[in-house]
Amino acid sequence: MTEQGNAVHINVGEQDWRQRFGDAMMGSLAAPLAMLVRGEGAHVWDVDGKRYLDFLAGIAVNALGHAHPVLVDAVSSQVATLAHVSNYFASPPQLELAERLRRITGAGDRGRVFFCNSGTEAVEAAIKLARLNRGDGSRTRILSLVNSFHGRTMGSLSLTGKPAMREPFEPLLPGVEHIDSTVEALEAAIDDTVAAVFIEPIKGEAGVLDLPEGFLARARELTQEHGALLILDEIQTGVGRTGSWFAFQQSGIEPDALVLAKGIAGGVPIGALVTFGWASDLFTPGQHGSTFGGNPLATAAGNAVLGEIERAGLIENAAIIGTTLREIIASIDSPLVAEIRGQGALVGIGLSKPVAAEIATKAMELGLIVNATNDSSIRIAPPLIIGDAEFEEFRELFTKTLEAVS
């Protein structure tokens, strides 16, 4: 292993590590784009010492970028004292993070928090919450949206509105229905037999697709009218990414439950279900649990990351990031850019041709990491710490990418 500037260079041939990956890793994983060995700020380096501008941030996870000293210090200190105790015990960072989440979500004194290890696990907990909202036994239906994504476990996959993902594993959970993302579809589907409605405020995996104007407000009205839970999946949109702590806060509504993960701990695995009001009374002791959920190490990381986001004004920076990126993308004279979507530092680019994979590949060759969510959509979700230097680097690299693909 050798040093090249700030980059770590490992003498491993490309064919060697790719072969080892293919031999050792489950076939459910796609071939990796690179072997990354180090990160700093908004950049990462691969085994050959090549530097990349990371504008995907681990899919909206690395809110503070890579190797941020606040996160490094918090994890190092916590692992030296107490890393895991199981859910038979409480720990100070666990309680601190739960109270912090009650505050920043607006759940307040009636709010309750369940910790787990990922967004998918948070969705699973929310599905069980929905099943507890049976009323007189007639509430047996759960609604989700067409083209949504909520995870890949059997329960979360049942909610995911992508048939190609679901069909190989059917039959899945009964009683789940997928409706169009229109107010008319909401009004036609929601009645007294609905236990819960699951909604992503922005459909991230579908290409960063915004919901129609007034959709969340109408969903809130209808679920309250019929006694159904409104459960928002803010795994990708939460933790300051859209220019507020959570995307729903820009709509002026309050959900019954919120599922969170990704950016909470800046890369340390954690997820959470946060309940509001009467929904906090549905779970009783023993009905759900997690061995690792809420462990001291992950919750200490969460406190450090959320505290730094607040201290450094990174929510406000997310709004600036969104405005600046949209201006940069719009200024690039390319026939490929048809639409710019999303909020804050979660940006989707709708393309005029189905060349998203080519764009992502060419960008990677040039040293820029972005993501093709489908044939005609590019997703950009940079760390919330970026500023002028990263904007200019992105402008140069993305312009070259679009010119090359055009």
C-alpha positions in Angstrom: 0.0 0.0 0.0 1.4 3.4 -1.0 0.4 7.1 -0.5 -0.4 9.3 -3.5 -1.0 12.8 -2.1 -3.9 12.4 0.2 -5.1 9.2 -1.5 -4.3 5.7 -0.4 -3.2 3.5 -3.3 -3.5 -0.3 -2.8 -1.6 -2.5 -5.1 -4.5 -4.7 -6.1 -5.2 -5.4 -9.8 -8.7 -4.6 -11.1 -9.3 -8.1 -12.3 -8.1 -9.5 -9.0 -10.6 -7.6 -6.8 -13.4 -8.0 -9.3 -12.8 -11.7 -9.4 -12.7 -11.9 -5.6 -16.0 -9.9 -5.4 -17.7 -12.3 -7.9 -16.4 -15.3 -6.0 -17.3 -14.2 -2.5 -20.3 -11.9 -2.7 -23.9 -13.0 -3.2 -25.2 -12.9 -6.8 -28.0 -10.5 -5.7 -25.5 -7.6 -5.9 -24.7 -5.9 -9.2 -21.0 -5.7 -10.3 -19.4 -2.8 -8.3 -18.4 0.4 -10.1 -15.1 0.7 -8.3 -13.2 -0.4 -5.3 -13.2 2.6 -3.0 -10.6 2.8 -0.2 -10.8 6.3 1.3 -12.9 9.5 1.5 -12.5 13.0 2.6 -15.2 15.7 2.4 -17.0 15.3 -0.9 -14.4 13.2 -2.5 -13.5 9.5 -2.5 -10.5 7.6 -3.9 -10.4 4.2 -5.5 -7.7 1.5 -5.2 -5.7 3.0 -8.1 -5.6 6.4 -6.5 -8.2 8.0 -8.8 -10.3 10.8 -7.1 -14.0 11.2 -7.6 -16.4 14.0 -6.7 -19.1 12.1 -4.8 -22.4 13.7 -5.6 -24.4 10.6 -4.5 -23.2 10.5 -0.9 -23.9 6.8 -0.4 -27.4 7.4 -1.7 -28.2 10.5 0.4 -26.5 8.9 3.5 -23.2 10.8 4.0 -24.7 14.1 5.0 -21.4 15.3 6.4 -19.4 13.9 3.6 -16.6 11.4 4.3 -14.3 11.3 7.4 -15.9 14.3 9.0 -14.0 14.9 12.3 -17.2 15.3 14.3 -18.4 11.8 13.3 -15.0 10.3 13.7 -14.6 11.7 17.2 -18.0 10.6 18.3 -17.7 7.0 17.0 -14.1 6.7 18.4 -15.1 7.9 21.8 -18.2 5.8 22.0 -16.7 2.6 20.9 -14.0 3.0 23.5 -16.7 3.1 26.3 -19.8 1.3 25.3 -20.8 0.0 21.8 -23.6 -2.5 22.4 -25.8 -3.4 25.4 -29.0 -5.0 23.8 -32.5 -3.7 24.2 -32.7 -4.9 27.8 -30.9 -1.7 28.8 -30.9 2.0 28.0 -28.0 4.2 27.3 -27.4 8.0 27.4 -26.9 8.4 23.6 -30.0 6.4 22.9 -32.2 8.6 25.0 -30.6 11.8 23.7 -31.2 10.8 20.1 -34.8 9.8 20.8 -35.5 13.2 22.4 -33.7 15.0 19.6 -35.9 13.2 17.0 -39.1 14.1 18.9 -37.9 17.7 18.8 -36.8 18.0 15.1 -39.8 16.0 13.7 -42.3 18.1 15.8 -43.7 14.9 17.4 -43.2 16.6 20.8 -44.2 15.0 24.1 -46.6 12.6 22.6 -44.0 11.3 20.1 -42.3 8.0 20.5 -39.2 6.6 18.8 -38.3 3.0 17.9 -34.7 2.4 16.7 -33.6 -0.2 14.2 -30.7 -0.7 11.8 -32.0 0.5 8.4 -34.8 2.2 6.5 -36.2 -1.2 5.5 -36.5 -2.2 9.1 -38.1 1.1 10.0 -40.7 0.3 7.3 -41.3 -3.2 8.7 -42.0 -1.6 12.1 -44.4 0.8 10.5 -46.2 -2.0 8.7 -46.8 -3.7 12.1 -48.0 -0.4 13.5 -50.5 -0.2 10.6 -51.7 -3.7 11.4 -52.4 -2.6 14.9 -54.8 0.0 13.6 -57.6 -2.4 12.9 -60.4 -0.5 14.5 -63.4 -2.9 14.8 -61.5 -5.4 12.6 -62.6 -3.9 9.3 -59.4 -1.9 8.6 -57.5 -4.5 6.6 -56.2 -2.5 3.6 -52.8 -0.7 3.3 -52.3 1.8 0.5 -49.0 2.7 -1.2 -48.2 4.5 -4.4 -47.4 3.2 -7.9 -43.7 3.4 -8.7 -42.8 3.9 -5.0 -39.9 2.3 -3.2 -39.9 1.3 0.5 -37.4 -1.6 0.7 -36.6 -5.1 -0.3 -37.6 -7.3 2.7 -40.9 -9.1 2.2 -43.0 -6.6 4.1 -41.4 -3.5 2.6 -41.3 -5.0 -0.8 -45.1 -5.5 -0.6 -45.4 -1.7 -0.3 -42.9 -1.0 -3.1 -44.9 0.0 -6.2 -42.5 -1.6 -8.8 -43.9 -4.9 -10.2 -40.6 -6.0 -11.6 -39.2 -6.0 -8.0 -42.2 -7.7 -6.4 -43.1 -10.4 -8.9 -40.2 -12.8 -8.3 -41.2 -13.0 -4.6 -44.9 -13.2 -4.7 -47.2 -13.9 -2.9 -46.3 -11.0 -0.6 -48.3 -9.4 2.2 -52.1 -9.5 1.5 -54.2 -6.4 1.7 -51.6 -4.0 0.1 -52.9 -1.9 -2.9 -50.9 0.5 -5.1 -52.7 3.6 -6.3 -51.7 6.4 -8.7 -50.1 9.5 -7.3 -53.2 11.7 -7.9 -55.7 13.3 -5.6 -58.4 11.6 -7.5 -56.9 8.2 -6.8 -56.6 9.0 -3.1 -60.3 10.1 -2.9 -61.4 6.9 -4.7 -59.3 4.5 -2.5 -59.5 5.8 1.1 -62.4 4.7 3.2 -63.0 3.1 6.6 -61.4 -0.1 5.5 -57.9 1.5 5.2 -55.5 1.0 8.1 -52.7 3.1 6.7 -51.4 5.0 3.7 -47.6 5.0 3.0 -46.2 7.9 1.0 -42.8 9.1 0.0 -42.9 12.9 -0.2 -40.6 12.6 -3.1 -40.1 9.3 -5.0 -36.4 9.0 -4.8 -35.8 5.6 -6.5 -38.3 6.5 -9.2 -36.1 9.3 -10.4 -36.7 12.0 -7.8 -40.4 12.5 -8.7 -42.3 15.2 -6.9 -45.9 14.6 -5.8 -48.7 16.8 -7.2 -49.5 20.1 -5.5 -51.8 19.5 -2.5 -51.4 15.7 -2.5 -50.0 15.4 1.0 -52.5 17.8 2.4 -55.4 15.9 0.9 -54.0 12.6 2.1 -53.9 14.0 5.6 -57.5 15.2 5.4 -58.8 11.8 4.1 -56.8 9.6 6.6 -58.0 11.7 9.5 -61.6 11.5 8.3 -61.4 7.7 8.0 -59.2 6.8 11.0 -56.3 5.6 8.8 -52.6 6.2 9.7 -50.7 8.6 7.4 -47.2 7.1 7.4 -44.5 9.1 5.5 -41.3 7.4 4.3 -38.6 10.1 4.7 -35.7 7.7 4.5 -34.3 9.6 1.5 -35.8 13.0 1.9 -35.3 13.5 5.7 -32.5 14.9 7.9 -32.2 18.3 6.2 -31.8 17.1 2.6 -34.7 18.9 1.1 -34.1 22.3 2.9 -36.0 21.5 6.0 -35.5 18.8 8.6 -38.1 16.8 6.8 -39.9 17.3 3.5 -43.4 17.0 5.1 -42.7 20.1 7.1 -42.9 22.2 4.0 -46.4 21.0 3.4 -47.8 22.2 6.8 -49.1 18.8 7.8 -48.4 16.4 10.6 -48.2 12.6 9.9 -49.1 9.9 12.3 -45.7 8.2 11.8 -42.4 8.8 10.1 -39.8 6.3 8.9 -36.2 7.5 8.8 -32.7 6.2 8.1 -29.9 7.1 5.7 -28.6 10.5 6.7 -29.3 10.2 10.5 -25.8 8.9 11.4 -23.8 9.9 8.4 -23.0 6.3 7.3 -23.3 4.4 10.6 -26.3 2.0 10.1 -29.4 3.2 11.9 -33.1 3.5 11.2 -36.1 4.9 13.2 -39.8 4.9 13.4 -41.2 8.0 15.0 -44.9 8.1 15.9 -47.1 11.2 16.6 -50.1 11.6 18.8 -52.5 8.7 19.2 -50.3 6.4 17.0 -47.8 6.4 19.8 -50.2 4.2 21.9 -50.6 1.4 19.4 -47.5 -0.7 20.2 -47.4 -2.4 23.6 -44.3 -4.1 25.3 -43.0 -7.2 23.5 -44.7 -6.5 20.1 -41.6 -5.4 18.4 -37.8 -5.3 19.0 -34.3 -5.3 17.6 -31.1 -6.7 19.1 -28.9 -3.9 17.6 -31.5 -1.2 17.2 -30.6 1.9 19.2 -27.2 0.7 20.3 -24.9 3.3 21.9 -22.5 3.4 19.0 -25.1 4.1 16.3 -27.1 6.6 18.4 -23.9 8.4 19.4 -23.1 8.8 15.7 -26.7 10.0 15.1 -26.4 12.7 17.8 -23.1 13.9 16.4 -24.4 14.1 12.9 -27.7 15.8 13.7 -26.0 18.1 16.1 -23.5 19.2 13.4 -26.2 19.7 10.8 -27.9 22.0 13.2 -24.8 23.8 14.5 -23.3 24.4 11.0 -26.5 25.5 9.3 -26.5 22.6 6.9 -30.3 22.6 6.4 -30.0 26.1 5.1 -27.1 25.0 3.0 -29.2 22.2 1.5 -31.6 24.8 0.1 -28.6 26.7 -1.3 -27.2 23.5 -2.8 -30.6 22.9 -4.5 -30.8 26.3 -6.0 -27.2 26.4 -7.2 -27.3 22.9 -8.7 -30.5 23.7 -10.6 -28.9 26.9 -12.0 -25.8 25.0 -13.0 -27.7 22.2 -14.7 -30.1 24.7 -16.5 -27.1 26.7 -17.7 -25.6 23.7 -19.5 -26.7 23.9 -23.1 -27.6 20.2 -23.6 -30.6 18.8 -25.4 -30.4 15.8 -23.0 -31.7 17.8 -20.0 -35.5 17.9 -20.2 -36.6 18.5 -16.6 -35.1 19.3 -13.2 -37.0 17.8 -10.2 -36.8 17.4 -6.5 -36.2 19.7 -3.5 -33.0 21.0 -1.8 -30.0 18.7 -2.2 -32.1 15.9 -3.7 -32.1 16.6 -7.4 -33.5 14.6 -10.3 -32.8 15.2 -13.9 -35.3 14.0 -16.4 -33.7 13.2 -19.7 -35.0 13.6 -23.3 -33.5 10.2 -24.3 -33.0 6.9 -22.4 -29.3 7.4 -21.8 -29.1 7.7 -18.0 -26.8 4.7 -17.7 -24.4 6.1 -20.3 -24.4 9.5 -18.5 -23.6 7.8 -15.1 -20.9 5.7 -16.7 -19.2 8.6 -18.5 -19.4 10.7 -15.4 -17.7 8.0 -13.4 -14.9 7.9 -16.1 -14.4 11.6 -15.7 -14.4 11.5 -11.9 -18.0 12.3 -10.9 -20.3 10.0 -9.1 -24.0 10.4 -9.9 -26.7 7.8 -10.2 -29.1 6.5 -13.0 -32.3 5.5 -11.2 -33.9 4.4 -14.5 -33.3 4.8 -18.2 -34.3 8.5 -18.3 -33.5 9.8 -14.8 -30.3 10.9 -13.1 -30.2 11.4 -9.3 -27.9 13.8 -7.6 -27.6 13.8 -3.7 -24.4 15.4 -2.6 -23.1 15.8 0.9 -24.7 18.8 2.7 -21.3 20.3 3.3 -20.4 21.3 -0.3 -19.7 24.8 -1.4 -18.3 26.9 -4.3 -15.3 24.7 -5.1 -17.4 21.5 -5.4 -20.1 23.4 -7.4 -17.4 24.5 -10.0 -15.9 21.0 -10.1 -19.4 19.6 -10.7 -20.1 22.2 -13.4 -17.0 21.2 -15.3 -17.4 17.4 -15.0 -21.1 17.3 -15.7 -20.8 19.6 -18.7 -18.1 17.3 -20.1 -20.3 14.3 -19.4 -23.3 15.7 -21.2 -21.2 16.8 -24.2 -19.6 13.4 -24.5 -22.9 11.5 -24.3 -24.7 14.0 -26.7 
